[in-house]
Amino acid sequence: MAISLTPVRPITDEELLQLAQRNPGYQFERGAKGELIVTPAGTEGGRRSMEMLTPAERKGFAPLCPDAVFEIRSESDRLVDLRMKMTAYLKNGARLAVLIDPEQRTVEIHRPDATSQLLGDVTAVEFDPELPGFVLDLRPIFS
């Protein structure tokens, strides 16, 4: 579960790096509005990610954006904020941004240079052409 904090002033790259170093097991990132987002980090996934970066990028913040992003709305999340996050991912190079709302049982599919698609009360979604052959089974999320 992610925690979103609003600092009284913008957090610098150096301060963000120090937070990450002092708090192993947590991932720290800045949101589009400067908020600090804290989530538990998986050890194995973090290790693998570090192997892919150059030594300079390991010391700072790598200029990365995933091709596909999946966000599951929690009760404390505001839809407007999550939609802005989807837009930010697309502006930074993501080819697919998916917002899942378990409470409303909806899936929003966002793509660059296209209108978003809203699907209601579906049990599975395909993501062609970005993820050919991938079908997301929503039953565990919606149950």
Sine and cosine of phi, psi and omega as CSV:
sin_phi,cos_phi,sin_psi,cos_psi,sin_omega,cos_omega
0.00,0.00,0.72,-0.69,-0.02,-1.00
-1.00,0.02,0.53,-0.85,0.10,-1.00
-0.89,-0.46,0.76,-0.65,0.03,-1.00
-0.94,-0.35,0.81,-0.58,-0.02,-1.00
-0.87,-0.48,0.62,-0.78,0.05,-1.00
-0.96,-0.28,0.97,-0.26,-0.01,-1.00
-0.94,0.33,0.41,-0.91,0.01,-1.00
-0.95,0.30,-0.33,0.95,0.09,-1.00
-0.57,-0.82,0.34,-0.94,-0.01,-1.00
-0.87,0.49,0.65,-0.76,0.05,-1.00
-0.99,0.10,0.78,-0.63,0.01,-1.00
-0.98,0.21,0.26,-0.96,0.07,-1.00
-0.85,0.53,-0.68,0.74,0.00,-1.00
-0.88,0.47,-0.69,0.72,0.01,-1.00
-0.91,0.41,-0.62,0.79,0.03,-1.00
-0.91,0.42,-0.66,0.75,0.05,-1.00
-0.89,0.45,-0.68,0.73,0.03,-1.00
-0.89,0.45,-0.65,0.76,0.06,-1.00
-0.86,0.51,-0.70,0.71,0.00,-1.00
-0.90,0.43,-0.66,0.75,-0.01,-1.00
-0.92,0.38,-0.58,0.81,-0.04,-1.00
-0.99,0.15,-0.21,0.98,-0.08,-1.00
-0.76,-0.65,0.93,0.37,0.01,-1.00
-0.87,0.49,0.55,-0.84,-0.02,-1.00
1.00,-0.10,-0.06,1.00,0.03,-1.00
-0.80,-0.60,0.55,-0.84,0.06,-1.00
-0.96,-0.29,0.75,-0.66,0.01,-1.00
-0.91,-0.42,0.73,-0.69,0.08,-1.00
-0.56,-0.83,0.38,-0.92,0.07,-1.00
-0.99,-0.15,0.70,-0.72,0.08,-1.00
-0.99,0.14,0.06,-1.00,-0.05,-1.00
-0.88,0.48,-0.47,0.88,-0.01,-1.00
-0.99,-0.14,0.15,0.99,0.02,-1.00
1.00,-0.04,0.01,1.00,0.03,-1.00
-0.93,0.36,0.44,-0.90,-0.01,-1.00
-0.99,-0.15,0.86,-0.52,-0.03,-1.00
-0.94,-0.34,0.81,-0.58,-0.06,-1.00
-0.87,-0.49,0.80,-0.60,0.04,-1.00
-0.69,-0.73,0.45,-0.89,0.10,-0.99
-0.90,0.43,0.62,-0.79,0.00,-1.00
-0.95,-0.30,0.66,-0.75,0.09,-1.00
-0.98,0.17,0.75,-0.66,-0.07,-1.00
-0.89,0.45,-0.76,0.66,-0.06,-1.00
-0.92,0.40,-0.69,0.72,0.02,-1.00
-0.89,0.45,-0.65,0.76,0.04,-1.00
-0.90,0.44,-0.64,0.77,0.03,-1.00
-0.89,0.45,-0.71,0.70,0.00,-1.00
-0.90,0.44,-0.65,0.76,0.02,-1.00
-0.88,0.48,-0.65,0.76,-0.01,-1.00
-0.90,0.43,-0.54,0.84,0.00,-1.00
-0.92,0.40,-0.39,0.92,-0.05,-1.00
-1.00,0.10,-0.21,0.98,-0.10,-0.99
-0.99,-0.16,0.41,-0.91,0.07,-1.00
-0.96,0.29,0.32,-0.95,0.04,-1.00
-0.83,0.56,-0.62,0.78,0.01,-1.00
-0.91,0.42,-0.64,0.77,0.00,-1.00
-0.94,0.34,-0.49,0.87,0.03,-1.00
-0.92,0.38,-0.46,0.89,-0.01,-1.00
-0.99,0.11,-0.36,0.93,-0.03,-1.00
-0.83,-0.56,-0.64,-0.76,-0.02,-1.00
-0.90,-0.44,0.86,-0.50,-0.05,-1.00
-0.95,0.31,0.61,-0.79,0.02,-1.00
-0.99,0.15,0.96,0.28,-0.09,-1.00
-0.91,-0.41,0.56,-0.83,0.17,-0.99
-0.59,-0.81,0.78,-0.62,-0.01,-1.00
-0.94,0.35,0.41,-0.91,0.08,-1.00
-0.94,0.34,-0.60,0.80,-0.02,-1.00
-0.74,-0.67,0.68,-0.73,-0.04,-1.00
-0.80,-0.59,0.73,-0.68,0.06,-1.00
-0.84,-0.54,0.82,-0.58,-0.01,-1.00
-0.83,-0.55,0.77,-0.64,0.08,-1.00
-0.96,-0.28,0.85,-0.53,-0.04,-1.00
-0.94,0.33,0.75,-0.66,0.12,-0.99
-0.99,-0.14,0.18,-0.98,-0.04,-1.00
-0.86,0.50,-0.51,0.86,-0.06,-1.00
-1.00,0.07,-0.14,0.99,-0.02,-1.00
-0.99,0.14,0.66,-0.75,0.10,-0.99
-1.00,-0.05,0.73,-0.69,-0.02,-1.00
-0.84,0.55,-0.65,0.76,-0.02,-1.00
-0.87,0.50,-0.64,0.77,0.02,-1.00
-0.93,0.38,-0.67,0.74,-0.01,-1.00
-0.93,0.37,-0.59,0.81,0.05,-1.00
-0.92,0.40,-0.61,0.80,0.08,-1.00
-0.90,0.44,-0.61,0.79,0.03,-1.00
-0.91,0.42,-0.65,0.76,0.04,-1.00
-0.88,0.47,-0.69,0.73,0.03,-1.00
-0.88,0.47,-0.67,0.75,0.01,-1.00
-0.89,0.45,-0.68,0.73,0.04,-1.00
-0.86,0.50,-0.70,0.71,-0.01,-1.00
-0.90,0.43,-0.65,0.76,0.02,-1.00
-0.91,0.42,-0.45,0.89,-0.01,-1.00
-1.00,-0.03,0.05,1.00,0.12,-0.99
0.88,-0.48,-0.08,1.00,0.05,-1.00
-0.90,0.43,0.60,-0.80,0.02,-1.00
-1.00,-0.08,-0.24,0.97,-0.04,-1.00
-0.47,-0.89,0.75,-0.66,0.07,-1.00
-0.75,-0.66,0.85,-0.53,-0.10,-1.00
-0.87,-0.50,0.80,-0.59,0.02,-1.00
-0.92,-0.39,0.88,-0.47,-0.04,-1.00
-0.95,-0.31,0.79,-0.61,0.01,-1.00
-0.90,-0.43,0.99,-0.12,-0.04,-1.00
-0.89,0.45,-0.53,0.85,-0.02,-1.00
-0.91,0.41,-0.71,0.71,-0.01,-1.00
-1.00,0.01,-0.13,0.99,-0.03,-1.00
0.85,0.53,0.73,0.69,0.00,-1.00
-0.82,-0.57,0.36,-0.93,0.08,-1.00
-0.74,-0.68,0.82,-0.57,0.09,-1.00
-0.96,-0.26,0.80,-0.61,0.01,-1.00
-0.94,-0.35,0.86,-0.50,-0.03,-1.00
-0.91,-0.42,0.72,-0.70,0.04,-1.00
-0.74,-0.67,0.44,-0.90,0.02,-1.00
-0.90,0.44,0.58,-0.81,0.06,-1.00
0.83,0.56,0.52,0.85,0.03,-1.00
-0.54,-0.84,0.37,-0.93,0.08,-1.00
-0.97,0.25,0.41,-0.91,0.02,-1.00
-0.97,0.23,0.43,-0.90,-0.01,-1.00
-0.91,-0.42,0.78,-0.63,0.01,-1.00
-0.94,-0.34,0.85,-0.52,0.04,-1.00
-0.92,-0.38,0.74,-0.67,0.00,-1.00
-0.91,-0.42,0.67,-0.74,0.11,-0.99
0.78,0.63,0.77,0.64,0.06,-1.00
-0.97,-0.25,0.39,-0.92,0.01,-1.00
-0.97,-0.24,-0.29,0.96,0.00,-1.00
-0.42,-0.91,0.48,-0.88,0.00,-1.00
-0.67,-0.74,0.69,-0.73,0.11,-0.99
-0.99,-0.15,0.50,-0.87,-0.06,-1.00
-0.81,-0.59,0.74,0.67,0.10,-0.99
-0.98,0.20,0.61,-0.79,0.12,0.99
-1.00,-0.05,-0.10,1.00,-0.10,-0.99
-0.90,0.43,-0.66,0.75,-0.01,-1.00
-0.80,-0.60,0.96,0.27,-0.08,-1.00
-0.87,0.50,0.75,-0.66,0.03,-1.00
1.00,0.08,-0.19,0.98,-0.02,-1.00
-1.00,0.08,0.79,-0.61,0.06,-1.00
-0.83,-0.56,0.85,-0.53,0.02,-1.00
-1.00,0.01,0.89,-0.46,0.06,-1.00
-0.99,0.11,0.92,-0.40,-0.08,-1.00
-1.00,0.02,-0.15,0.99,-0.05,-1.00
-0.83,0.56,-0.69,0.72,0.02,-1.00
-0.91,0.41,-0.52,0.86,-0.01,-1.00
-0.97,0.25,-0.63,0.77,-0.06,-1.00
-1.00,0.09,-0.17,0.99,-0.04,-1.00
-0.98,0.18,0.00,0.00,0.00,0.00
